[in-house]
Amino acid sequence: MDEKRSEEEWFQAEELYYISLSIAKSMLKKGIIDEEVLAIIDKKLLEKYRPASGMLLWSDSGSEKVAD
């Protein structure tokens, strides 16, 4: 975890990550993107927002989800 973030900043990062991921999942359901693109988007969102709970879902390699 980035110790320089305030509690409010952590919450905002979580919120923005999950909102963005929800939009991407909606696009998947509509057939706009496929699973491969969703995985890329998810990885980019994790890199951008670095949400505490979202980071727990990725393996040490950072390239494979452990849970959904």
ROTORDREN-439300 format. One record per atom (N, C-alpha, C): x, y, z; residue number from 1; atom name; residue in three letters. Coordinates in nm, 3 decimals. Layout:
R_xx_yy_zz_nr_atom_rest
R_X_Y_Z_NUM_CA_Ala
...
END
This chain:
R_xx_yy_zz_nr_atom_rest
R_0.084_-0.120_0.000_1_N_Met
R_0.000_0.000_0.000_1_CA_Met
R_0.087_0.125_0.000_1_C_Met
R_0.037_0.226_-0.065_2_N_Asp
R_0.107_0.353_-0.070_2_CA_Asp
R_0.072_0.430_0.056_2_C_Asp
R_0.168_0.443_0.144_3_N_Glu
R_0.144_0.507_0.274_3_CA_Glu
R_0.115_0.656_0.262_3_C_Glu
R_0.141_0.717_0.147_4_N_Lys
R_0.120_0.861_0.130_4_CA_Lys
R_-0.026_0.896_0.105_4_C_Lys
R_-0.109_0.798_0.073_5_N_Arg
R_-0.250_0.823_0.046_5_CA_Arg
R_-0.328_0.837_0.176_5_C_Arg
R_-0.421_0.931_0.175_6_N_Ser
R_-0.512_0.945_0.290_6_CA_Ser
R_-0.622_0.840_0.277_6_C_Ser
R_-0.696_0.823_0.383_7_N_Glu
R_-0.807_0.728_0.380_7_CA_Glu
R_-0.908_0.765_0.272_7_C_Glu
R_-0.933_0.894_0.256_8_N_Glu
R_-1.025_0.941_0.154_8_CA_Glu
R_-0.973_0.910_0.013_8_C_Glu
R_-0.843_0.925_-0.007_9_N_Glu
R_-0.784_0.893_-0.138_9_CA_Glu
R_-0.793_0.744_-0.168_9_C_Glu
R_-0.773_0.659_-0.065_10_N_Trp
R_-0.789_0.515_-0.085_10_CA_Trp
R_-0.932_0.482_-0.124_10_C_Trp
R_-1.028_0.543_-0.055_11_N_Phe
R_-1.169_0.518_-0.085_11_CA_Phe
R_-1.202_0.562_-0.227_11_C_Phe
R_-1.154_0.678_-0.266_12_N_Gln
R_-1.180_0.729_-0.401_12_CA_Gln
R_-1.119_0.637_-0.507_12_C_Gln
R_-0.998_0.586_-0.482_13_N_Ala
R_-0.935_0.494_-0.576_13_CA_Ala
R_-1.017_0.366_-0.590_13_C_Ala
R_-1.067_0.314_-0.478_14_N_Glu
R_-1.152_0.195_-0.481_14_CA_Glu
R_-1.278_0.223_-0.564_14_C_Glu
R_-1.340_0.334_-0.535_15_N_Glu
R_-1.464_0.369_-0.602_15_CA_Glu
R_-1.444_0.385_-0.753_15_C_Glu
R_-1.343_0.458_-0.793_16_N_Leu
R_-1.317_0.480_-0.936_16_CA_Leu
R_-1.280_0.351_-1.007_16_C_Leu
R_-1.203_0.265_-0.941_17_N_Tyr
R_-1.167_0.136_-1.000_17_CA_Tyr
R_-1.292_0.054_-1.027_17_C_Tyr
R_-1.377_0.037_-0.926_18_N_Tyr
R_-1.494_-0.049_-0.941_18_CA_Tyr
R_-1.599_0.010_-1.036_18_C_Tyr
R_-1.613_0.141_-1.040_19_N_Ile
R_-1.704_0.203_-1.137_19_CA_Ile
R_-1.653_0.177_-1.279_19_C_Ile
R_-1.524_0.199_-1.300_20_N_Ser
R_-1.465_0.178_-1.432_20_CA_Ser
R_-1.474_0.032_-1.474_20_C_Ser
R_-1.449_-0.058_-1.382_21_N_Leu
R_-1.456_-0.201_-1.412_21_CA_Leu
R_-1.600_-0.241_-1.444_21_C_Leu
R_-1.695_-0.184_-1.375_22_N_Ser
R_-1.836_-0.212_-1.401_22_CA_Ser
R_-1.874_-0.171_-1.544_22_C_Ser
R_-1.825_-0.058_-1.588_23_N_Ile
R_-1.851_-0.012_-1.725_23_CA_Ile
R_-1.791_-0.111_-1.825_23_C_Ile
R_-1.668_-0.154_-1.799_24_N_Ala
R_-1.602_-0.249_-1.889_24_CA_Ala
R_-1.678_-0.382_-1.893_24_C_Ala
R_-1.726_-0.429_-1.778_25_N_Lys
R_-1.803_-0.554_-1.774_25_CA_Lys
R_-1.935_-0.540_-1.849_25_C_Lys
R_-1.995_-0.423_-1.843_26_N_Ser
R_-2.116_-0.397_-1.918_26_CA_Ser
R_-2.087_-0.404_-2.069_26_C_Ser
R_-1.974_-0.351_-2.109_27_N_Met
R_-1.933_-0.357_-2.249_27_CA_Met
R_-1.911_-0.502_-2.292_27_C_Met
R_-1.858_-0.584_-2.204_28_N_Leu
R_-1.838_-0.726_-2.233_28_CA_Leu
R_-1.974_-0.794_-2.255_28_C_Leu
R_-2.068_-0.768_-2.166_29_N_Lys
R_-2.200_-0.830_-2.178_29_CA_Lys
R_-2.271_-0.789_-2.307_29_C_Lys
R_-2.245_-0.668_-2.354_30_N_Lys
R_-2.307_-0.619_-2.477_30_CA_Lys
R_-2.232_-0.664_-2.602_30_C_Lys
R_-2.119_-0.733_-2.582_31_N_Gly
R_-2.042_-0.782_-2.696_31_CA_Gly
R_-1.951_-0.678_-2.759_31_C_Gly
R_-1.934_-0.564_-2.693_32_N_Ile
R_-1.848_-0.458_-2.746_32_CA_Ile
R_-1.701_-0.496_-2.734_32_C_Ile
R_-1.667_-0.564_-2.625_33_N_Ile
R_-1.531_-0.613_-2.603_33_CA_Ile
R_-1.538_-0.762_-2.569_33_C_Ile
R_-1.423_-0.830_-2.576_34_N_Asp
R_-1.419_-0.971_-2.538_34_CA_Asp
R_-1.343_-0.987_-2.406_34_C_Asp
R_-1.333_-1.111_-2.359_35_N_Glu
R_-1.267_-1.141_-2.230_35_CA_Glu
R_-1.121_-1.093_-2.228_35_C_Glu
R_-1.053_-1.108_-2.340_36_N_Glu
R_-0.912_-1.068_-2.347_36_CA_Glu
R_-0.898_-0.917_-2.326_36_C_Glu
R_-0.984_-0.840_-2.392_37_N_Val
R_-0.981_-0.695_-2.376_37_CA_Val
R_-1.019_-0.656_-2.234_37_C_Val
R_-1.119_-0.725_-2.176_38_N_Leu
R_-1.157_-0.697_-2.038_38_CA_Leu
R_-1.040_-0.719_-1.943_38_C_Leu
R_-0.965_-0.825_-1.964_39_N_Ala
R_-0.848_-0.852_-1.879_39_CA_Ala
R_-0.745_-0.741_-1.891_39_C_Ala
R_-0.725_-0.690_-2.012_40_N_Ile
R_-0.630_-0.580_-2.034_40_CA_Ile
R_-0.679_-0.454_-1.963_40_C_Ile
R_-0.807_-0.425_-1.979_41_N_Ile
R_-0.866_-0.307_-1.913_41_CA_Ile
R_-0.852_-0.319_-1.763_41_C_Ile
R_-0.883_-0.436_-1.709_42_N_Asp
R_-0.874_-0.458_-1.564_42_CA_Asp
R_-0.732_-0.433_-1.515_42_C_Asp
R_-0.635_-0.487_-1.587_43_N_Lys
R_-0.495_-0.469_-1.547_43_CA_Lys
R_-0.456_-0.321_-1.550_43_C_Lys
R_-0.498_-0.250_-1.654_44_N_Lys
R_-0.467_-0.106_-1.665_44_CA_Lys
R_-0.534_-0.027_-1.553_44_C_Lys
R_-0.658_-0.063_-1.521_45_N_Leu
R_-0.728_0.006_-1.412_45_CA_Leu
R_-0.659_-0.018_-1.278_45_C_Leu
R_-0.613_-0.141_-1.256_46_N_Leu
R_-0.540_-0.172_-1.132_46_CA_Leu
R_-0.411_-0.090_-1.124_46_C_Leu
R_-0.343_-0.077_-1.237_47_N_Glu
R_-0.219_0.002_-1.239_47_CA_Glu
R_-0.247_0.149_-1.213_47_C_Glu
R_-0.358_0.199_-1.270_48_N_Lys
R_-0.390_0.341_-1.256_48_CA_Lys
R_-0.439_0.376_-1.116_48_C_Lys
R_-0.537_0.301_-1.065_49_N_Tyr
R_-0.600_0.337_-0.938_49_CA_Tyr
R_-0.537_0.270_-0.816_49_C_Tyr
R_-0.475_0.155_-0.834_50_N_Arg
R_-0.411_0.080_-0.727_50_CA_Arg
R_-0.501_0.069_-0.603_50_C_Arg
R_-0.623_0.016_-0.622_51_N_Pro
R_-0.714_0.001_-0.508_51_CA_Pro
R_-0.665_-0.110_-0.416_51_C_Pro
R_-0.679_-0.091_-0.288_52_N_Ala
R_-0.630_-0.190_-0.192_52_CA_Ala
R_-0.695_-0.326_-0.214_52_C_Ala
R_-0.827_-0.331_-0.222_53_N_Ser
R_-0.894_-0.461_-0.239_53_CA_Ser
R_-0.870_-0.519_-0.377_53_C_Ser
R_-0.864_-0.436_-0.478_54_N_Gly
R_-0.839_-0.486_-0.613_54_CA_Gly
R_-0.703_-0.549_-0.629_54_C_Gly
R_-0.605_-0.496_-0.561_55_N_Met
R_-0.469_-0.549_-0.571_55_CA_Met
R_-0.460_-0.687_-0.507_55_C_Met
R_-0.547_-0.717_-0.412_56_N_Leu
R_-0.547_-0.847_-0.347_56_CA_Leu
R_-0.593_-0.958_-0.441_56_C_Leu
R_-0.662_-0.920_-0.548_57_N_Leu
R_-0.717_-1.017_-0.640_57_CA_Leu
R_-0.618_-1.066_-0.745_57_C_Leu
R_-0.504_-1.004_-0.754_58_N_Trp
R_-0.405_-1.040_-0.855_58_CA_Trp
R_-0.293_-1.121_-0.792_58_C_Trp
R_-0.239_-1.212_-0.869_59_N_Ser
R_-0.127_-1.294_-0.821_59_CA_Ser
R_-0.001_-1.208_-0.812_59_C_Ser
R_0.103_-1.263_-0.755_60_N_Asp
R_0.230_-1.192_-0.740_60_CA_Asp
R_0.286_-1.148_-0.875_60_C_Asp
R_0.258_-1.222_-0.980_61_N_Ser
R_0.310_-1.188_-1.112_61_CA_Ser
R_0.240_-1.067_-1.169_61_C_Ser
R_0.119_-1.039_-1.119_62_N_Gly
R_0.045_-0.923_-1.168_62_CA_Gly
R_-0.020_-0.948_-1.302_62_C_Gly
R_-0.012_-1.068_-1.354_63_N_Ser
R_-0.067_-1.093_-1.486_63_CA_Ser
R_-0.185_-1.190_-1.486_63_C_Ser
R_-0.217_-1.244_-1.371_64_N_Glu
R_-0.324_-1.342_-1.364_64_CA_Glu
R_-0.413_-1.315_-1.245_64_C_Glu
R_-0.543_-1.317_-1.266_65_N_Lys
R_-0.636_-1.300_-1.155_65_CA_Lys
R_-0.644_-1.428_-1.075_65_C_Lys
R_-0.650_-1.415_-0.945_66_N_Val
R_-0.666_-1.529_-0.857_66_CA_Val
R_-0.814_-1.550_-0.827_66_C_Val
R_-0.890_-1.441_-0.816_67_N_Ala
R_-1.033_-1.448_-0.788_67_CA_Ala
R_-1.104_-1.339_-0.864_67_C_Ala
R_-1.236_-1.354_-0.880_68_N_Asp
R_-1.313_-1.252_-0.952_68_CA_Asp
R_-1.405_-1.180_-0.861_68_C_Asp
END
